[in-house]
Amino acid sequence: MSDATNADAQAVDRATFVGGSDVAAILGVSPWRTPLDIWREKTRRTPRVEITEAQQKRFDRGHRLEPFVVDMLIDRLKDEGHTVELLCRNARYVDQQYPFMQCEIDFELMLDGTHTTGDAKTVHPFAAKQWGQEQTDEVPTYYGLQFMHGLGITGRSRCIVAALVGMDDLLVYWVERDEETIAAIRGRVSQFWNECVLADVEPDPIDFDDCYAMYQQSNGGRIEATSNIRDAVFELADVKHKLKILTDREDDLKYCIAEYMRPNAYLTAGGHDLATWKNQPFLWLDEKAFAKDFPELYARYRRTKQIRVLRLKIRS
């Protein structure tokens, strides 16, 4: 069992626990964050990537829509003949065995006599293809791990997921408790917490950005390539060569189309739009003019930063 509190009743310090949204990153399957990002958060280091104002607005907008999504779900379930009672919203649970494992459950229902956890997601139409057949458990893996983490802490047997695509297309999914998956999650999270967070040891990098964040300063040394690394260098050179060919071809095709369109804004075929070439506002800072008009201010805010660049010394 676990202890529950209302999420709004206390200030939440995310550095003190692993939450549901952290799990996919710790397991290396999050499209947004890596284990290193989570480690930096939990050890109160500077995050590798700051959340932009636009991203924060999108997160806040999704959170504000949660009650609307829950109401839509309850109405639909009742229309389908289910008995539904909303028990609570945004309850936070702390795992009794591992207090550093916590979760916040968007909502909980008494559904046909079964206490069921629930999660509300807002999905951009472009991202809808990542969700599978409705009424199954075919949710994106990074979300599925979050839901299973919650089931492991709360002890519930299933989670109902309400995914709102756009503003009016509600998809419903069911994630059933799986003991093997829960055990694997808890084992990996526990290992990460003890061996990385508490021990203050960086997790191994899983992508180039991680490597850059961990090793920004070179030591000037040399290291002999293994056969695998040597092959990787030659393959990278070949990939870069192919990308250049494709980029050059892209430029040729853009010129071909633009030269044909000339001042026209729309390119059509059989009455259907194929492409547009329209004007739009573009805001930019004229750095040279700024430096000329305000030299002291420009000098005060000018910064020099050391960056580490990976360059190949071979040609494909």
C-alpha positions, 0 to 999 in steps of 0.5 A, a space after each residue: 500500500 501507499 500513502 496519498 495526499 492532495 497534490 495541491 496541498 503541498 509544495 512539490 520538490 521534484 528533486 526529492 523523488 522519482 515521479 511517473 514522468 521520470 520513469 521513461 527517461 530513466 529507462 532510456 525511452 523518453 523522446 524528450 529527456 535522458 537519464 542524465 537530464 533526470 540525474 541533473 534535476 535530482 542532484 539540483 544541477 543546471 538542466 541540460 535544456 531549459 523549458 522554453 516559455 512556449 513549452 511551458 504554456 503548452 504544458 499549462 494548457 494541457 493541465 487546464 484541459 484535464 478536468 474537461 477531458 475527465 468530464 468527457 470521459 465520465 459522460 461517455 462511460 455513463 452513456 455506454 452503461 457503466 456505473 461511474 463515481 469520481 473519487 478524487 483528482 490529482 492525489 499524490 502517492 508515496 511508495 511505502 517500500 521506496 519513499 523516493 518513488 512517488 506518483 500523481 494520479 490525474 483522477 480516480 474512479 469507482 468504475 463498475 465497482 472497481 477502484 480504477 486510476 485514470 490519466 488524462 492526456 491532450 494529444 496534438 493531431 499530428 501525434 495521434 499516430 503514436 496511439 494505437 487501436 482504441 480500447 486496447 493498451 496500445 499507448 506510447 511506451 513512454 506513457 505506458 511506463 508512467 501508468 505502470 509506475 502508478 499502478 505499482 505504487 497505488 496497488 490498483 489493478 488497472 488504469 483508464 487513459 483518456 486521450 483527447 485528440 484535438 478538441 473533440 476526439 476522445 480515445 479511451 485505452 486500458 492499461 492492466 497491471 503487469 507484475 513483471 513490468 512493474 518489478 522491472 521498473 522498480 528495480 531500474 528506478 531503485 538502481 538509478 536512485 541509489 547508484 546515481 542520485 544518492 552516490 552522485 555519479 553521472 549515469 552513462 550517456 545515451 546520445 550525442 547531447 549527453 556526451 557533449 554535456 558530460 565532456 564539454 572540455 577536451 583534455 588534448 589527449 589521443 585515444 586509439 580507435 577500436 575496429 567498431 569505432 573506426 567503422 563508425 567514423 567511416 560510416 559517419 563520413 559516408 552519411 554526411 556525404 549523402 546528406 550533402 548530396 540530398 541537401 544540394 538536390 533539395 536546393 535544386 528542386 526548391 529553385 526549380 519550383 520557385 522559378 516556376 511560381 515566381 510571384 504566385 503564392 499558391 501552386 496547384 494541380 487539378 484545383 488542389 494546393 501542392 505548395 505555397 510560397 507566401 510572405 510572413 513576418 520575420 523578426 530578427 536583431 540587426 547585430 551590426 547596427 546594434 553594435 554600431 549604435 550602442 557599442 557599450 551595451 553591445 560589449 557588455 552583453 557579448 559573450 564568448 563560449 568554448 564549444 567542442 566540435 566533432 570534425 572528421 579527418 577523412 573523406 567519404 
